[in-house]
């Protein structure tokens, strides 16, 4: 594969000169005025800037720091080569990280091979090549137990097997030949692509784990020798990034998510998705990541239609998606269906995307173990770094019922085992997680959540996150709680009494429990710094609920007029025998929700059986189609995975 330098103009950018390629924003040239070629050139400049920054921040005197991604970048750029070769050894004594070791090691190997192919001069000595081959023989990487683990594992295995196609079992940690490993890996990769494009991902729309999918797909797109897999790798990159583009606001991933860690819940600008937003779409703030290094080195170029969609918020829109849960091993439930001998249930996603905010949700329930975010609100910030521009709620469910649903461990030990890794799982003030007692429904900028929590539940409460960056909070005598985040007005109506508590009222995360992903004791980056004076509205009633109504400040003459309008909205609710609500939203729609029954708008109930795989102004796909039509203005970009082909067409009129 040609090196990235052959694909883009080599820039000489001094450290800190990011202003040369700032994201398009208010006051700058509109993206609509740029040609496709100009958009792609800007992307390539950002990619080269990332590589330049990585090299500039490398300390060639420190053999204890720098991972394989950093080594690959320096090798590619021809920089700090003595350090690269020495650090290759120290970083792998011993190797660790399983598939997280495999992915960047394969990248490093491919870069070295590219250099040798293009220059005729080996980038590594015979001894260094032998060192790497011994690692693949002596280190047995764990395949993992999640969707992202398996796709990283098998893509890595496939590409290494392609590099040694005639290799016998003596070359491999698992005692299989390269041909056997390649066949097994390809079967999984093809199956994963088919399932994803037919039923949706199980580990869907994760601001954290998006790069655990872009990493392996970028590897395939950049280096697979098989033309079909290479093509599908590029197509899946487009697919995953479209999935993000339609629910992003200035580079931040909105809506409902399968997995989010606490620090990224409260500050979305810290996530891997935000780093991709800067690189791919030119949005938000610069943030380096291994996934971005992988993409920049792979030569992957996003189609310009994705960049246009990510920036186009001229008109508010509803976007729906169909996903699925992680494979259920037990307690599958009546909604369960079978895919190739594995059991799952549908996830119905709904997002309302406005230039000032994104309100998005799923139906509630146990959709993903441990780290589910059932709904979220993000509001627009021009410079989101350091800002907690979000709102969400949690029913703090913790039970072996959930653990044994998704993990093979027994009932008596599963919660303890989960908590050893995801330490906040068994805390009453945790910030993420699903609940079987939660039911959420949404129509445009209005959301209703209802709860019917049985007696004896471990943590019988719900709590809603009110960020320190929400301003002008008003607790009105009507029962509504009003607040403002950036250009967005929010109204929250609890249906049962509650109390205000500090976020993390058990002090577990403040003390650094859970390390990097949960918190850190560092006062500048720890949990206290992330949440500050943010509060949680906590309610302990077993029959419970709330309404969220959101609006753009630009739609009202004043904050007071917004409050007046919301307080005038018809609302009827009852908590017995089960919670139910009838609410007329700001757009005049009559919303009816009753726990255990289908949500209806103006008397018409949701037709879940007809829920599309993708449905919005920018994306259309039906379940089991193995295809996706990406749309912007008069352009149509088709991803046809059955035939491994793409097609771009333009209609005669917009």
C-alpha positions in Angstrom: 0.0 0.0 0.0 1.3 3.5 -0.8 2.4 5.3 2.3 0.2 8.1 3.6 2.7 10.7 2.5 2.0 9.7 -1.1 -1.7 10.3 -0.5 -1.5 13.8 1.0 0.4 17.0 1.0 3.2 16.8 3.6 2.7 19.8 5.9 5.3 21.4 8.0 3.4 22.4 11.0 5.0 23.6 14.2 4.0 22.1 17.5 0.9 23.9 18.6 0.0 25.3 15.2 -3.4 23.6 15.2 -5.0 26.9 14.2 -4.0 26.1 10.6 -6.6 23.4 10.4 -9.3 24.5 12.8 -12.7 22.9 12.5 -15.3 24.7 10.4 -17.6 26.7 12.7 -19.5 29.9 12.9 -17.7 32.8 11.4 -15.6 30.5 9.1 -16.3 29.2 5.6 -19.4 27.1 5.4 -18.8 23.5 4.6 -21.4 23.7 1.9 -19.2 26.2 0.0 -16.3 23.7 -0.1 -15.8 21.2 -2.9 -15.4 17.5 -2.2 -11.7 17.8 -3.0 -11.3 20.6 -0.5 -13.0 18.6 2.2 -10.8 15.6 1.6 -7.7 17.8 1.5 -8.6 19.3 4.9 -9.1 15.8 6.3 -5.6 14.7 5.0 -4.1 17.8 6.6 -5.6 16.9 9.9 -4.3 13.4 9.6 -0.8 14.6 8.8 -1.0 17.1 11.7 -1.9 14.2 14.0 1.2 12.2 12.8 3.4 15.3 13.2 2.2 15.9 16.7 2.8 12.3 17.7 6.4 12.5 16.5 6.9 15.9 18.2 5.7 14.6 21.5 7.9 11.5 21.5 10.8 11.5 24.0 13.5 9.4 22.3 15.4 9.3 25.6 12.6 7.4 27.4 12.5 3.7 26.8 9.7 3.2 29.3 7.1 5.2 27.5 5.4 4.9 24.1 3.1 2.2 22.9 3.1 0.3 19.6 0.8 3.0 18.0 3.5 5.6 18.7 6.2 3.3 17.4 4.3 2.8 14.2 3.8 6.5 13.6 7.5 7.3 14.2 8.6 4.4 12.0 6.2 5.6 9.2 7.6 9.2 9.5 11.2 8.0 9.6 11.6 9.7 13.0 13.4 8.6 16.2 14.3 5.3 14.6 16.8 4.2 17.3 14.2 4.8 19.9 11.6 2.8 17.8 13.9 -0.2 17.6 14.9 -0.1 21.3 11.4 0.5 22.5 10.1 -2.3 20.4 12.0 -4.7 22.7 11.2 -3.0 26.0 7.5 -2.6 25.2 7.2 -6.3 24.7 9.1 -7.7 27.7 6.6 -9.3 28.2 3.8 -8.6 25.8 0.4 -7.9 27.3 -3.1 -6.8 26.4 -4.3 -9.7 24.2 -6.2 -8.1 21.3 -5.2 -4.7 22.4 -1.6 -5.8 21.9 -2.4 -7.5 18.6 -4.0 -4.5 16.8 -1.1 -2.1 17.1 1.5 -4.8 16.7 -0.1 -5.7 13.3 -0.1 -2.0 12.4 3.6 -1.8 13.2 4.4 -4.9 11.1 2.4 -3.6 8.2 4.2 -0.2 8.3 7.5 -1.9 8.3 6.5 -4.1 5.4 5.3 -1.1 3.4 8.6 0.7 3.9 10.5 -2.4 2.7 8.2 -2.9 -0.3 8.5 0.8 -1.4 12.1 1.5 -0.7 13.7 -1.9 -1.2 15.4 -1.4 2.2 14.2 -3.4 5.2 12.8 -1.2 8.0 13.7 -3.9 10.6 16.7 -6.1 10.9 16.4 -9.9 10.7 16.8 -10.1 14.4 14.0 -7.6 15.0 11.7 -9.5 12.6 12.6 -12.7 14.4 11.8 -11.1 17.7 8.3 -10.2 16.5 7.7 -13.7 15.0 8.7 -15.3 18.4 6.1 -13.1 20.1 3.4 -14.5 17.8 4.5 -18.0 18.7 5.1 -17.6 22.4 2.4 -15.1 23.5 -1.1 -16.6 23.6 -3.5 -13.6 23.4 -6.9 -14.0 25.0 -9.7 -13.8 22.5 -11.8 -11.9 24.9 -15.6 -11.9 25.6 -17.0 -8.9 23.9 -17.9 -8.0 20.3 -15.0 -5.5 20.0 -12.6 -8.0 21.5 -13.4 -10.6 18.9 -13.3 -8.4 15.8 -10.0 -6.9 16.9 -8.6 -10.4 17.6 -9.8 -12.0 14.3 -8.8 -9.0 12.0 -5.3 -9.1 13.6 -5.0 -12.8 13.2 -6.2 -12.6 9.6 -3.7 -10.0 8.5 -0.7 -11.7 10.2 -1.7 -14.9 8.5 -1.8 -13.1 5.1 1.7 -11.9 5.7 2.9 -15.5 6.2 0.4 -17.5 4.0 2.5 -20.6 3.9 3.3 -20.6 7.6 2.9 -23.9 9.5 1.6 -24.4 13.0 5.1 -23.9 14.4 4.8 -20.2 13.7 1.6 -19.7 15.8 0.7 -19.5 19.5 -2.4 -21.7 18.9 -0.6 -24.5 16.9 -2.7 -23.9 13.8 -1.3 -23.1 10.4 -1.6 -19.7 8.7 -4.2 -21.1 6.3 -6.3 -22.5 9.2 -6.0 -19.2 11.2 -6.9 -17.2 8.1 -9.9 -19.3 7.3 -11.2 -19.1 10.9 -10.7 -15.4 11.1 -12.3 -14.7 7.7 -15.4 -16.7 8.7 -15.8 -14.6 11.8 -15.2 -11.2 10.1 -17.7 -12.0 7.3 -20.3 -13.2 9.8 -19.9 -10.1 12.0 -20.3 -7.8 9.0 -23.5 -9.7 7.9 -25.0 -9.6 11.4 -24.2 -5.9 11.9 -25.7 -4.9 8.5 -28.8 -7.1 9.1 -29.6 -6.6 12.7 -27.3 -3.9 14.1 -24.4 -4.1 16.4 -24.7 -5.5 19.9 -22.1 -3.1 21.3 -23.8 -0.3 19.5 -23.0 3.4 19.3 -20.5 3.6 22.0 -18.5 6.8 22.4 -15.8 4.8 24.0 -15.7 1.7 21.9 -16.2 3.2 18.5 -12.4 3.1 18.0 -12.3 -0.6 18.9 -14.2 -1.0 15.6 -12.6 1.7 13.5 -9.1 0.2 14.4 -9.7 -3.2 12.8 -11.7 -1.9 9.9 -8.9 0.6 9.1 -6.5 -2.3 9.2 -8.6 -4.2 6.7 -9.1 -1.1 4.5 -5.5 -0.3 4.5 -3.7 -3.7 4.3 -5.9 -6.7 3.5 -4.5 -8.4 0.4 -7.8 -10.0 -0.4 -9.7 -7.4 -2.5 -13.2 -8.4 -1.1 -12.2 -8.1 2.5 -10.3 -4.9 1.8 -13.4 -3.4 0.1 -15.7 -4.5 3.0 -13.3 -3.1 5.5 -13.5 0.3 3.9 -17.3 0.0 3.6 -17.6 -0.9 7.3 -15.5 2.2 8.1 -18.0 4.2 6.2 -20.9 2.4 7.9 -19.6 2.9 11.5 -18.8 6.5 10.9 -22.2 7.2 9.3 -23.8 5.7 12.4 -21.8 8.3 14.4 -22.2 11.2 12.0 -26.0 11.3 12.2 -26.1 11.4 16.0 -23.2 13.8 16.6 -23.2 17.4 17.7 -20.0 19.3 17.1 -18.1 16.0 17.3 -19.8 14.6 20.4 -21.8 11.3 20.1 -25.4 11.8 21.3 -28.3 9.5 21.9 -28.5 6.2 23.6 -25.3 4.1 24.0 -24.5 0.5 24.7 -21.3 1.3 26.7 -20.0 4.4 28.3 -17.5 4.8 31.2 -18.3 7.4 33.9 -15.7 10.0 33.0 -16.9 10.1 29.4 -20.6 10.3 30.5 -20.0 13.5 32.4 -17.5 15.0 29.9 -18.4 13.7 26.4 -15.5 15.7 24.8 -13.0 13.2 26.4 -14.3 10.2 24.5 -12.7 8.3 21.5 -15.7 9.4 19.4 -14.8 13.1 20.1 -11.2 12.4 18.9 -12.7 10.8 15.7 -14.9 13.9 15.3 -11.9 16.1 15.1 -10.0 13.9 12.7 -12.8 12.7 10.4 -15.3 15.6 10.5 -13.1 18.6 11.6 -15.3 19.2 14.6 -14.6 19.9 18.3 -11.1 20.0 19.8 -8.0 18.1 18.8 -7.6 14.9 20.8 -5.1 12.2 20.0 -6.0 8.5 20.2 -4.7 5.1 19.0 -7.7 4.8 16.7 -6.9 8.1 15.0 -3.3 7.1 14.5 -4.5 3.8 12.9 -6.8 5.7 10.6 -4.3 8.3 9.6 -1.7 5.6 8.8 -4.1 3.4 6.9 -4.7 5.8 4.1 -8.5 5.5 4.7 -10.3 8.5 3.2 -13.9 9.2 4.3 -16.3 9.9 1.5 -17.1 13.6 1.5 -20.8 12.9 2.0 -20.1 11.8 5.6 -18.5 15.1 6.4 -21.4 17.0 4.9 -23.9 15.0 7.0 -21.9 15.5 10.2 -22.1 19.3 9.7 -25.6 19.6 8.3 -27.9 20.7 11.1 -29.9 23.3 9.1 -33.1 21.5 9.9 -34.0 19.4 13.0 -34.7 15.8 12.3 -35.8 12.5 13.8 -33.4 9.6 13.3 -34.3 6.0 14.2 -32.1 2.9 14.3 -32.5 -0.8 15.1 -29.7 -2.4 17.2 -29.6 -5.6 19.2 -28.4 -6.6 22.7 -25.3 -8.5 23.5 -25.8 -12.2 23.2 -28.1 -13.4 26.0 -27.0 -16.7 27.6 -29.9 -16.9 30.1 -33.0 -15.1 31.1 -33.5 -14.1 27.4 -37.2 -13.0 27.8 -40.2 -13.1 25.5 -38.8 -10.7 22.9 -35.7 -12.9 22.2 -34.9 -14.1 18.8 -32.2 -16.3 17.3 -29.3 -15.4 15.0 -27.3 -18.4 14.0 -27.8 -20.1 17.3 -27.3 -17.0 19.4 -30.0 -15.2 21.3 -30.6 -11.5 21.5 -33.5 -8.9 21.6 -34.0 -5.8 19.5 -32.9 -2.3 20.7 -35.1 0.5 19.4 -33.3 3.8 19.1 -34.8 7.2 18.6 -33.0 10.5 18.4 -34.1 14.1 17.8 -31.2 16.0 16.3 -31.2 19.9 16.4 -28.4 22.3 15.8 -28.5 23.2 19.5 -28.9 19.8 21.1 -29.5 16.0 20.6 -32.0 14.2 22.7 -31.8 10.4 22.1 -33.1 7.3 23.8 -33.7 3.5 23.7 -36.7 1.7 25.1 -35.1 0.8 28.5 -34.5 -2.6 30.0 -31.3 -4.6 30.2 -29.9 -3.9 26.7 -26.2 -4.2 27.5 -24.6 -5.3 30.7 -23.0 -2.8 33.1 -22.4 0.3 31.1 -25.7 1.1 29.2 -26.9 4.6 28.8 -30.6 4.4 28.1 -31.0 8.1 27.2 -29.0 11.3 27.1 -29.3 14.9 26.2 -26.3 16.8 24.8 -26.3 20.5 24.1 -24.0 22.3 21.7 -20.9 24.0 22.9 -18.5 25.7 20.5 -15.5 24.6 22.7 -16.7 21.5 24.5 -13.5 20.6 26.3 -13.9 20.7 30.1 -17.6 21.2 29.9 -20.2 18.7 31.2 -22.8 19.4 28.5 -25.1 16.5 29.2 -28.1 15.3 31.2 -29.2 11.7 31.8 -30.9 9.4 34.3 -30.1 6.0 35.9 -32.1 3.4 37.8 -29.2 1.9 39.8 -29.9 -1.7 39.1 -27.4 -4.4 40.2 -28.3 -8.0 40.3 -27.0 -11.5 39.4 -30.1 -11.7 37.1 -28.4 -9.3 34.7 -24.9 -10.8 35.3 -26.0 -14.3 34.4 -28.1 -13.0 31.5 -24.9 -12.0 29.7 -22.0 -13.9 31.4 -21.4 -17.6 31.9 -20.5 -17.2 35.6 -22.7 -18.5 38.3 -25.3 -16.5 40.2 -23.4 -16.4 43.5 -20.2 -14.9 42.2 -21.1 -12.9 39.0 -21.7 -9.5 40.7 -18.4 -9.8 42.6 -16.5 -10.7 39.4 -18.1 -7.8 37.5 -17.2 -5.3 40.2 -13.6 -6.3 40.1 -13.4 -4.8 36.6 -16.3 -2.4 36.4 -16.0 -1.2 40.0 -19.0 1.1 40.1 -21.5 -1.6 38.9 -22.6 -2.4 42.5 -22.9 1.2 43.7 -26.2 3.0 44.3 -24.9 6.3 42.8 -23.4 4.8 39.6 -23.8 6.8 36.5 -24.5 4.1 33.9 -26.5 0.9 33.6 -29.8 -0.5 32.5 -32.8 -1.7 34.5 -35.6 -4.2 33.8 -37.9 -1.8 35.7 -37.3 1.2 33.3 -39.4 2.1 30.3 -38.5 5.1 28.1 -40.4 6.7 25.2 -39.6 9.8 23.1 -41.3 12.0 20.6 -39.0 14.6 19.1 -37.8 16.9 21.9 -40.0 15.3 24.6 -39.2 12.2 26.6 -41.1 10.2 29.2 -39.6 7.6 31.5 -41.6 5.4 33.8 -40.4 2.9 36.5 -42.2 0.2 38.5 -39.5 -1.1 40.9 -40.4 -4.2 43.0 -40.0 -4.3 46.8 -36.7 -5.7 47.8 -34.7 -4.4 44.8 -31.1 -3.7 45.8 -31.0 -0.1 44.9 -34.7 1.1 44.8 -34.0 4.6 43.4 -33.7 6.7 40.3 -31.3 9.7 39.9 -31.0 12.3 37.2 -27.7 14.1 36.5 -27.9 17.9 36.6 -24.5 19.2 35.4 -22.6 22.1 37.0 -22.8 23.7 33.5 -26.6 23.9 33.6 -27.4 27.5 34.5 -30.3 29.4 35.9 -31.9 26.4 37.6 -35.5 27.1 38.8 -37.6 24.8 40.9 -41.1 26.0 40.1 -44.1 25.5 42.4 -45.8 23.7 39.4 -43.3 20.8 39.9 -41.2 21.6 36.9 -37.5 22.1 37.3 -36.0 24.4 34.6 -32.5 24.9 33.5 -30.4 26.1 30.6 -27.4 24.6 28.9 -25.7 26.7 26.3 -28.3 27.5 23.7 -30.8 25.0 25.0 -33.6 25.2 27.5 -34.6 22.1 29.5 -37.6 21.3 31.6 -37.6 18.3 33.9 -40.9 17.2 35.6 -40.4 14.5 38.3 -43.5 12.5 39.0 -42.5 11.6 42.5 -40.7 13.6 45.2 -36.9 13.6 45.3 -33.9 15.2 47.0 -30.7 16.8 45.8 -27.5 15.0 46.4 -23.9 15.5 45.2 -23.0 13.3 42.3 -21.1 10.3 43.7 -22.7 10.7 47.1 -21.0 7.5 48.3 -17.6 9.1 47.6 -16.5 6.0 45.7 -15.4 7.6 42.5 -14.0 10.7 44.2 -11.5 8.5 45.9 -10.3 7.1 42.6 -12.1 3.8 42.7 -11.8 2.2 39.3 -8.7 3.9 38.0 -8.6 5.8 34.7 -12.0 5.0 33.4 -13.9 5.8 36.5 -11.8 8.5 38.1 -8.3 9.4 39.2 -7.0 10.9 42.4 -5.3 13.7 40.4 -7.1 16.9 41.4 -6.7 18.3 37.9 -8.3 15.4 36.1 -10.1 13.4 38.8 -13.8 13.0 39.3 -14.1 16.2 41.4 -12.6 18.1 38.5 -14.9 16.4 36.0 -18.2 17.0 37.8 -17.5 19.9 40.2 -20.7 21.1 41.8 -22.9 18.9 39.6 -25.9 17.3 41.5 -28.2 14.4 41.2 -31.9 14.6 41.7 -32.7 11.3 43.6 -36.1 9.8 44.1 -36.8 6.7 46.2 -40.4 6.0 45.3 -40.9 2.5 43.8 -43.5 3.7 41.3 -41.8 6.6 39.6 -41.1 8.6 36.5 -40.3 12.0 34.9 -40.8 14.0 31.8 -38.1 15.9 29.9 -39.0 18.7 27.5 -36.2 20.4 25.6 -36.2 23.4 23.3 -33.8 25.7 21.5 -33.5 29.1 23.2 -33.9 30.7 19.8 -37.5 29.5 19.7 -38.5 31.7 22.6 -38.4 35.4 23.4 -36.9 34.6 26.8 -36.2 31.9 29.4 -39.3 33.1 31.3 -41.5 32.6 28.2 -40.2 29.1 27.8 -41.1 28.3 31.4 -44.6 29.8 30.9 -45.2 27.7 27.8 -44.1 24.5 29.5 -46.2 25.1 32.6 -49.2 25.6 30.4 -48.9 22.2 28.7 -51.6 19.7 29.6 -50.3 16.9 31.9 -52.1 14.0 33.6 -50.4 11.2 35.4 -51.0 8.4 37.9 -48.7 6.1 39.8 -51.2 3.4 40.6 -51.7 0.6 39.8 -48.8 1.2 37.4 -47.2 4.5 36.3 -49.0 6.3 33.4 -48.7 9.7 31.8 -50.6 11.7 29.2 -48.6 14.8 28.2 -49.0 17.3 25.4 -45.6 18.4 24.3 -44.5 21.8 23.0 -45.1 20.7 19.4 -48.8 20.0 20.2 -48.5 16.2 20.1 -50.4 14.2 22.7 -48.0 11.6 24.2 -49.5 8.6 26.1 -47.2 6.3 28.1 -48.2 3.5 30.5 -45.7 1.1 32.1 -45.8 -2.2 30.4 -47.7 -0.9 27.3 -46.7 0.6 23.9 -46.1 4.3 23.7 -48.5 6.3 21.5 -48.5 9.7 19.8 -51.8 11.3 19.1 -53.4 7.9 19.7 -51.2 6.0 17.3 -49.0 3.3 19.0 -45.4 2.6 18.1 -45.2 -0.2 15.5 -42.0 -1.9 16.7 -42.3 -4.8 14.2 -41.8 -2.2 11.4 -38.8 -0.4 13.1 -36.2 0.2 10.4 -32.4 -0.5 10.7 -31.8 3.1 9.8 -34.4 5.8 9.1 -33.7 9.5 8.8 -33.0 12.1 6.2 -29.4 11.0 5.9 -29.7 7.2 6.1 -32.1 4.4 5.1 -31.8 0.7 5.6 -34.2 -2.2 6.3 -33.5 -5.1 8.6 -31.7 -8.1 7.0 -30.9 -6.0 4.0 -27.1 -6.0 4.4 -27.1 -2.6 2.8 -27.2 1.1 3.7 -28.2 4.1 1.6 -26.4 7.3 2.7 -28.2 10.4 1.6 -27.3 14.1 1.4 -29.1 16.6 -0.8 -29.1 15.0 -4.3 -26.4 12.5 -3.6 -27.0 8.8 -2.8 -24.1 6.6 -1.6 -25.0 2.9 -1.4 -23.1 0.4 0.6 -24.1 -3.1 -0.7 -22.4 -5.7 1.5 -24.0 -8.7 -0.2 -22.1 -7.9 -3.3 -19.2 -6.0 -1.8 -19.9 -2.9 -3.9 -20.6 0.8 -3.5 -22.5 3.1 -5.8 -22.8 6.9 -5.9 -25.7 8.5 -7.8 -27.1 12.0 -8.0 -30.7 12.9 -8.6 -31.6 15.6 -11.1 -33.2 17.8 -8.5 -32.6 18.3 -4.8 
